[in-house]
C-alpha cells in the first residue's frame, strides 16, 4: 500500500502524523496535569449547578 503513494503524498502523511504526535506529547508536559484538573473541576461544577433560565428582553 505504501508503494502506491506518490512520494510527496507519503511525506505529507508523515508530517501530519508527526504533528499529531507532537500535540499528544505536549499534553504530557509538566503543568498540564493542573490544567486538566481545572477543566475537570469546572465541568463537575457546571454539572452540579442547575441550568440558568434565559430571560427575554423587552420587545
The 8 nearest C-alpha neighbors of each residue, nearest first, counted from 0:
[[1, 2, 3, 4, 9, 5, 8, 6],
 [2, 0, 3, 4, 9, 5, 6, 8],
 [1, 3, 0, 4, 5, 6, 9, 8],
 [2, 4, 0, 1, 5, 6, 9, 8],
 [5, 3, 2, 1, 9, 6, 8, 0],
 [4, 6, 8, 7, 9, 3, 2, 10],
 [7, 5, 9, 8, 10, 4, 11, 2],
 [8, 6, 10, 5, 9, 11, 4, 12],
 [7, 9, 11, 5, 10, 6, 4, 12],
 [8, 10, 6, 12, 11, 7, 4, 5],
 [11, 9, 13, 7, 12, 8, 14, 6],
 [10, 12, 8, 14, 9, 13, 15, 7],
 [11, 13, 15, 9, 10, 14, 16, 8],
 [12, 14, 10, 16, 11, 15, 17, 9],
 [15, 13, 17, 11, 12, 16, 18, 10],
 [16, 14, 12, 18, 17, 13, 11, 19],
 [15, 17, 13, 19, 14, 18, 12, 20],
 [16, 18, 14, 20, 15, 19, 13, 21],
 [19, 17, 21, 15, 20, 16, 14, 22],
 [20, 18, 16, 22, 21, 17, 15, 23],
 [19, 21, 23, 17, 18, 22, 16, 24],
 [22, 20, 24, 18, 19, 23, 25, 17],
 [23, 21, 25, 19, 20, 24, 18, 26],
 [24, 22, 20, 21, 25, 26, 19, 27],
 [23, 25, 21, 27, 26, 22, 20, 28],
 [26, 24, 22, 27, 28, 23, 21, 31],
 [25, 27, 24, 23, 28, 31, 22, 32],
 [26, 28, 24, 25, 31, 29, 23, 32],
 [29, 27, 25, 26, 31, 30, 24, 32],
 [30, 28, 31, 27, 32, 26, 33, 25],
 [29, 31, 32, 33, 28, 34, 27, 35],
 [30, 32, 34, 33, 29, 28, 26, 35],
 [33, 31, 35, 30, 34, 36, 29, 27],
 [34, 32, 36, 31, 35, 30, 37, 38],
 [33, 35, 31, 37, 32, 36, 38, 30],
 [34, 36, 32, 38, 33, 37, 31, 39],
 [35, 37, 39, 33, 38, 34, 40, 32],
 [38, 36, 34, 40, 39, 35, 41, 33],
 [37, 39, 35, 41, 36, 40, 42, 34],
 [38, 40, 36, 42, 37, 41, 43, 35],
 [39, 41, 37, 43, 42, 38, 36, 44],
 [42, 40, 44, 38, 43, 39, 37, 45],
 [41, 43, 45, 39, 44, 40, 46, 38],
 [44, 42, 46, 40, 45, 41, 39, 47],
 [45, 43, 41, 47, 46, 42, 40, 48],
 [44, 46, 42, 48, 43, 47, 41, 49],
 [45, 47, 43, 44, 48, 42, 49, 41],
 [48, 46, 44, 45, 43, 49, 42, 50],
 [49, 47, 45, 46, 50, 44, 51, 43],
 [50, 48, 51, 47, 46, 45, 52, 44],
 [49, 51, 48, 52, 45, 46, 47, 53],
 [52, 50, 53, 49, 48, 54, 45, 46],
 [53, 51, 54, 50, 49, 55, 48, 56],
 [52, 54, 51, 55, 50, 56, 49, 57],
 [55, 53, 52, 56, 51, 57, 58, 50],
 [54, 56, 53, 57, 58, 52, 51, 50],
 [55, 57, 58, 54, 53, 52, 51, 50],
 [56, 58, 55, 54, 53, 52, 51, 50],
 [57, 56, 55, 54, 53, 52, 51, 50]]
